[in-house]
Amino acid sequence: MPDVIPTHCTVWHLIIRPREIHFLRFILEAYEGVATLTTLEPKLGLIRLNIARGCEEEVEMILKGEEGRLQYRFMQTARVGSHPRGASS
């Protein structure tokens, strides 16, 4: 059976401390295949996380572990997916 490339993921939008964007990117890269981070507005700290299906809890644990440093908050968007607080993102 050939490998199947996933075509769907969970998308979360967050605002974090702008100077911590690279830190979070490096943390997520260490968890290979879990999530990717895209910077949407660097000065605001607005980012998009594309999270592999089934890895949402792992990303939530990473964020909670770095909550004090990142000072993140979820943003409501019209995109499909959900974040841990249950609102659509």
C-alpha positions as CSV (number, residue, x, y, z in Angstrom):
1,M,0.0,0.0,0.0
2,P,1.5,3.4,-0.9
3,D,2.0,6.1,1.7
4,V,-0.9,8.5,1.8
5,I,-0.3,12.2,2.1
6,P,-2.8,13.9,4.5
7,T,-4.8,16.6,2.9
8,H,-6.5,18.0,6.0
9,C,-5.2,19.4,9.2
10,T,-6.5,21.4,12.1
11,V,-5.8,25.2,11.9
12,W,-5.4,27.4,14.9
13,H,-4.7,31.1,14.8
14,L,-3.0,32.7,17.8
15,I,-1.4,35.9,18.9
16,I,1.9,35.4,20.9
17,R,4.6,37.6,22.0
18,P,6.3,38.6,18.7
19,R,9.8,38.0,20.0
20,E,8.8,34.4,20.8
21,I,7.7,33.4,17.3
22,H,11.0,31.8,16.5
23,F,11.2,30.0,19.8
24,L,7.8,28.4,19.3
25,R,8.7,27.5,15.7
26,F,11.9,25.7,16.9
27,I,10.0,23.9,19.6
28,L,7.4,22.6,17.1
29,E,10.2,21.6,14.7
30,A,11.6,19.3,17.5
31,Y,8.2,17.5,17.4
32,E,8.6,16.4,13.8
33,G,5.4,16.0,11.9
34,V,3.1,17.4,14.7
35,A,2.6,21.0,13.5
36,T,3.9,23.8,11.3
37,L,3.9,27.5,12.2
38,T,3.3,30.3,9.7
39,T,3.9,33.9,10.7
40,L,1.0,36.0,9.4
41,E,1.7,39.4,11.1
42,P,5.2,39.5,12.7
43,K,4.7,42.8,14.5
44,L,1.5,41.6,16.1
45,G,2.7,38.1,16.8
46,L,-0.2,36.6,14.7
47,I,0.6,33.1,13.7
48,R,-1.2,30.1,12.1
49,L,-0.6,26.6,13.4
50,N,-1.3,23.7,10.9
51,I,-1.7,20.7,13.2
52,A,-1.6,17.1,12.0
53,R,-4.8,15.2,12.7
54,G,-4.7,13.6,16.1
55,C,-1.9,15.9,17.4
56,E,-4.1,18.6,18.8
57,E,-3.7,17.5,22.4
58,E,0.1,17.3,22.0
59,V,0.2,20.9,20.6
60,E,-2.1,22.1,23.4
61,M,0.4,20.6,26.0
62,I,3.3,22.3,24.3
63,L,1.5,25.6,24.4
64,K,0.4,25.2,28.0
65,G,4.0,24.3,29.0
66,E,5.3,27.6,27.5
67,E,2.2,29.7,28.4
68,G,4.1,32.2,30.6
69,R,6.8,32.8,28.0
70,L,4.5,32.9,24.9
71,Q,1.6,34.8,26.5
72,Y,-0.7,33.4,23.8
73,R,-4.3,33.8,23.0
74,F,-6.5,32.1,20.4
75,M,-8.1,34.2,17.6
76,Q,-11.5,33.5,16.1
77,T,-11.3,33.1,12.3
78,A,-13.5,31.7,9.6
79,R,-11.2,28.8,8.9
80,V,-12.1,25.2,9.5
81,G,-10.7,23.5,12.6
82,S,-10.9,23.9,16.3
83,H,-8.8,24.9,19.2
84,P,-8.8,23.6,22.7
85,R,-11.3,26.0,24.0
86,G,-13.9,24.7,21.6
87,A,-14.5,27.8,19.4
88,S,-14.0,27.6,15.7
89,S,-10.7,28.9,14.4
